[in-house]
């Protein structure tokens, strides 16, 4: 079942209105469920089949939202407004978008704020690319500070 909303929710340390839509752009796919497609169909007043064809596509063995060229970050979710940099289907957005970032902090928001402070430029826009590689995790030793160190080494092909 869903999350319980209480009065003592943890403080959130990000503001999506001050972000260029990294989460809508840097991930190559936004997976959708049947429920998400039904939500889109209702939002646009079309049938499930129309929403399925019009707004989603296959990516490997997964159903995902279609993407479109983006003037700022190259490519993004088709529902990201390219000028205002906000979600045009916010109330009908997929479950994965509703849950993101699933913690009190957003790493992309932290990064953009850090770079803007460092560059002393409120318009600085660091570009991000996520690259996935198969790796093996190897436990390392404790450091002098007591912090546990982990190492990842690429798997040999």
N, C-alpha and C positions, 0 to 999 in steps of 0.2 A: 504494500500500500504506500501512499505518498507520505511526505514529510509532515510532521505536526508543527503547526505554527503557534508559537507561544510568545508571551510578552517579553521574555528574557532572551530573545534571539541575539546571537553574537553580532557585534558591530561589523559592518561591511566597510572595507578599506579600498573601494574603487568606485568610480563614477563612469558608467558606460557612455554618458553623454559627452565625456571628454576624451573619448577614444575613437580612432578612425575605423573601427570595426575589424580589428585583427582576427577575432574569433570567426568572423564571417568570411575571412579571406585566406588565412594561412592554412587552414585545414582543407585538404583536397576533397573532403566529403562531409556531408551532414546527413547521417543516417535517419531514415524515417520509418515509422511503424504504420500499420493499418490505421491505428487510431489517429496518428498525425495526419495521414492523407484524408481521413474523414473530417478532421478539423479544418483542413485547407478547403475541402469541398464545401463545407458549410459556410466558411468565411467568404468564399467567392461565389456562392450560390450555384454551384455546378454539381454534377454527379461525381461519385467516387471514381468512376472510370475516367472521366474527363480530367479530374485533378491528378490522377495517377499518370496519365499521358502528358498533361500539360506542364506539371511542376516537378516531376521526378524522372529519374533515369536509373539504369542499372550501372553499378560500379562493382566489377568483379561479381560476387554473388550477393550483393547487398543493394537495397533500394535507397537512393539518396536524392536530395534536392538538386535540381539543375544549377549550373553555375553560368556566369556571364562575365564578359570582359569588365575590368574595373580600372578606372583611370588612375587610382592611387596605388593599389597593391597588385595590379596585374589581372587578377581573376577573383571573383567573390560569389557568394550566394546570390541567386537572382533576386532575392527580396531585400538586399541591402541597397538603400537609397544612395546613389553615387555622389550626391551633392551634400545632403544633410548627414550622411554616414550613420543612419539609424535603420532599424528594422521596419519594413513597411507592412509586415504581418505580425507585429508584436503579440497581439492577443491570440493569434492562431499559430504561433511558432511551434516547431516540433519539441518533443519532450527533452531531447538532448540540449537544446538551446535554453529551455526553461531551467534546467539543472546547472548549466554552466555559470560560474566556474566551480560550483559545489564546495566552496570554502569562503572564508572571510576575505581572502586576497585574490586578486587576478594578476598573474605573472606579467601579462602584457601591459596592463595598466601601470604596474610598478615599474616596468622597464621604460615605458614612455615618459613617466614622471621623472625617473632618474636621469634619462638622457636630456630632457628639457631643462632640468636644473643644471646638469653638467655643462650643457652647451649655452646656458643662459639665453634660451630661445624657446618661447612658448609654442612655436610652430614646428619645432624639430620633429621629424618623423623617422625613427629608426626602422629600417626594413628588416623583416624577419623571414627566415625560411626554415621550415622543419624538415629534417632529413631523418628517415628511419633506416636503421641498420640492424641486422641480427647480431646480437652480442651475447657473451657469457659473463655473468656476474661473478666476481671473485672477491671473497671477503678479505679485507685488509686488516691491518693492525690498528690499535688505538693510538691516537696521537698524544702528545704531552698534555694537551688540553682536555683529554678524555673523549674527544670526538672520534666516532667510528669512521674509518675510511673504507670506501668500496671502490673497486676498479672494474671497469668494463673493457673487455677486449673483443675486437671483431672476430666473428667466427670465420674459419677458413672455408673457402668454397671448394 
